[in-house]
Amino acid sequence: MLSDAKAEVIRRYDVLHRGSGPKGSDIARPAEFLIDSSRIVRWVNLTDNIAVRARPEQVLTALNQIEPAGR
């Protein structure tokens, strides 16, 4: 989870929805990222629908592919 009140990270990861928030404010596009210990983005889930998010099993599968069990 990340709080990004100034939208700095949102812009850096290119997930900004310009004018899509309340009263035309900028908001984040729904997204989940898995970033490894080397700060490399290893998995991304993006959507345009705020009600659609990655299912927990999708995230766990991606995480297990990045970091095999037992390591």
Summary of the structure (lengths in Angstrom):
residues: 71
radius of gyration: 14.0
end to end distance: 23.5
largest distance: 48.4
contacts: 132
relative contact order: 0.15
helix: 27%
strand: 21%
